[in-house]
């Protein structure tokens, strides 16, 4: 992939960014403690065979603080 989905937990919530891999911005986010979201975590959770949280809440239950 040419891009990476990045996330960081701030004040109890996750913030995210979509960046090009191997760019200065990607390197800066990694230096500041951001992490790449693995592709498997971005798949439809019903397809992955996992429990699905309420879609109106935005995040699966296991990922909420």
C-alpha positions in Angstrom: 0.0 0.0 0.0 1.1 3.5 -0.7 -0.7 4.9 2.4 -0.9 4.2 6.1 -3.8 4.7 8.5 -2.3 6.1 11.7 -3.9 6.5 15.1 -3.0 7.9 18.5 -5.0 7.9 21.7 -5.5 11.4 23.1 -7.5 12.2 26.3 -9.3 8.8 26.1 -10.3 8.8 22.4 -8.5 7.8 19.2 -7.6 10.3 16.6 -6.6 9.2 13.1 -4.8 10.3 10.0 -4.3 8.9 6.5 -0.8 9.5 5.3 1.6 8.4 2.5 4.1 5.9 3.7 7.8 6.9 3.8 6.9 10.6 3.7 8.2 13.2 6.1 4.7 13.5 7.7 4.6 9.7 8.2 8.0 9.8 9.9 7.0 12.7 12.1 3.8 10.9 13.3 5.8 7.8 14.2 8.3 9.9 16.1 5.5 11.5 18.1 4.0 8.1 19.2 1.4 7.4 16.5 1.0 3.8 15.4 -0.1 2.3 12.1 -3.5 0.5 12.1 -3.0 -3.0 10.9 -5.1 -3.9 7.8 -6.9 -6.7 9.6 -8.3 -4.2 12.1 -9.8 -2.1 9.3 -11.8 -5.0 7.7 -15.5 -5.4 8.2 -15.8 -7.0 11.6 -18.7 -9.2 10.5 -16.5 -10.7 7.8 -13.7 -11.2 10.4 -16.2 -13.1 12.6 -16.0 -10.7 15.5 -18.7 -9.0 17.5 -19.9 -5.7 16.0 -20.6 -2.7 18.2 -23.4 -0.2 17.6 -22.6 1.6 14.3 -24.0 4.8 15.6 -21.2 4.8 18.3 -18.4 5.0 15.7 -16.0 2.4 17.2 -16.3 -1.3 18.1 -16.8 -1.7 21.9 -13.4 -3.3 22.4 -11.6 -0.2 21.0 -13.4 2.4 23.1 -11.8 3.7 26.3 
